[in-house]
């Protein structure tokens, strides 16, 4: 299995890093076979899979459950797992909960916000750390683009540098202006993974449900590479129609007892 240093080497060589979310074993297996470099089991599991209205509702138990599922599907891929809301308010709390995610199968733990002391504590305890700035779904009430003013952009740049000094292994830059994300990527050692942050970051991450067209809403930062949601809906509708019309199951979808066993069974029924 690759280590965090491998991805730092990719950054130095100018090789783009492909990251995608996965929340279950079959999806993780498909992504690994397709050549994804990293899997992110994000708190987006809440709104994309669990039916929650907000990422804040995701629990540590939810995250451990889905990290373990992704690990079973992709045993050899590097996995980043999110620390959910209110599970890293102190370094002590973060360390205890990061260990839960590591035992579930995460190689690296991710948290939101400019908290270099937290990154330093996790690194000091032997954890790989992914930071996350820009849009912070757990902490910001509205999902809007960040860093639009010069002052806000300068703060985000300084935050990224401070997290890098603290030892981060990766940083996610979400919904930032292209020029800001490019400057951050050039200013830090750790690979910068963008989502809605332009093409000059060291890698990209998308939510698999968005990429595959399962999510109904489309987003400016996303490109739909398939229409799996529509295809699944069409398949279910066709199945329902066939069942109601008696077209499914057909003879080839069932099996019969051997003649001798059938005769014994019929005699048993006649008693």
Secondary structure, DSSP 4 states (H G I P E B T S, - for coil): ---HHHHHHHHHHTPPEEEEE--SHHHHHHHHHHT-SEEEE-TTHHHHTS--SSGGG--HHHHHHHHHHHHHH-TTSEEEEEPPTTS-SSHHHHHHHHHHHHHHT-SEEEEESS-HHHHHHHHHTT-EEEEEEES-TTT-SS---B--SHHHHHHHHHHHHHHHHTT-SEEEEESB-HHHHHHHHHH-SSEEEEESS-S-SSEEEE-HHHHTT-SSS--TT------HHHHHHHHHHHHHHHHHHT-SS-GGG-----HHHHHHHHHHHH-
